[in-house]
Amino acid sequence: MNTIWSHIQGVQTLYLSRKLRFHDVFSPQYQRTFALDPAADLKILEIGCGPGALSESLHRWFPRAQITGIDRDSAFIAFARENIPGVSFQEGDATNLPFPDNSFDVCISNTVQEHVEPSAFWGEQLRVLKPGGVCLCLSARKGLHCTAPCLEQTAAERAFWESLPETDDTFQRYGVGKYVVSEAELPASMERYGFSNVSTGYAVIDLTPDAPKYPPELAELMIESMRQNDLEAIQSVHAPGADRAIEAVHAKYDERLRLYRAGVKQWNTEVSVTMMVRGVKR
Ligand SMILES: C[S@@+](CC[C@H](N)C(=O)[O-])C[C@H]1O[C@@H](n2cnc3c(N)ncnc32)[C@H](O)[C@@H]1O
């Protein structure tokens, strides 16, 4: 039983943010770099799948594929098993994958490489991939964030966050982001650990609820994802003042939704950039 990660990033927050990032409207950007045959009977392994949103999208994008998601965190795996049909989820460690050699056509991961020791991360994928199999490593890069006046931090939230002790060594303790590398080093690392035909691509995910190109259900999902992020951040701390801060968060996102529905544009935006590195096992 390991729930380290779900304490750092809440289950709902991670699931909703990835549900957006891997929404079908962005699928063509991923598909170009994935370069996989949607009609093939692929065996796909998602490493560090978290609550499973990428696997869920892969299941729609590659309906004939047999997909397995693996993660060390039991809370994520329990959530994924309960909420995502059609994919097999199991607990396990990326540094010691519980699968035989040469058993998958594709290994994929999103924002996992930077947390796992490189020789084990790449070596295990190389081992479980079939010859000719494809490794896809997705990595979040610097994006843009612009809020709207109605979403500024409220006095109750500020009071809550300022009341907390300043030092938090969670990231160092659990090695979060210990193996972050640059955009140039990531493909070089994949090559160094034995992959060939390495190529790169970028997906730009524009989350601007007021953009007319997005249908209302997607725009509202963006607003709800932001709400969830703020709520779970407060809830995860268990400190006095949380109730007032939570109430304030609900009030501001209720207002944001009201403005959206009334057509009063706020233009707040979150743009994330996902780097994709693709390599082949010889
Ligand atoms: C930033 S989260 C990303 C989760 C998921 N890929 C997503 O995009 O929603 C990193 C994930 O890697 C998992 N993880 C970290 N080290 C791991 C390891 N050695 N074996 C398996 N999973 C690991 C964590 O539990 C966490 O779910």
The ligand as an ORCA input file, in Angstrom:
! r2SCAN-3c Opt
* xyz 0 1
  C       2.973     13.493    -12.020
  S       2.160     11.967    -11.676
  C       1.513     11.585    -13.304
  C       0.421     10.567    -13.268
  C      -0.187     10.273    -14.633
  N       0.804      9.836    -15.568
  C      -0.914     11.495    -15.149
  O      -0.413     12.155    -16.056
  O      -1.991     11.780    -14.601
  C       3.505     10.820    -11.542
  C       3.024      9.397    -11.341
  O       4.130      8.509    -11.380
  C       3.933      7.529    -10.377
  N       5.247      6.979    -10.039
  C       6.337      7.644     -9.584
  N       7.356      6.783     -9.417
  C       6.904      5.555     -9.783
  C       7.482      4.265     -9.860
  N       8.756      4.043     -9.509
  N       6.717      3.240    -10.282
  C       5.408      3.436    -10.638
  N       4.822      4.614    -10.603
  C       5.549      5.684    -10.186
  C       3.268      8.267     -9.240
  O       2.618      7.418     -8.329
  C       2.330      9.174    -10.015
  O       1.101      8.559    -10.261
*
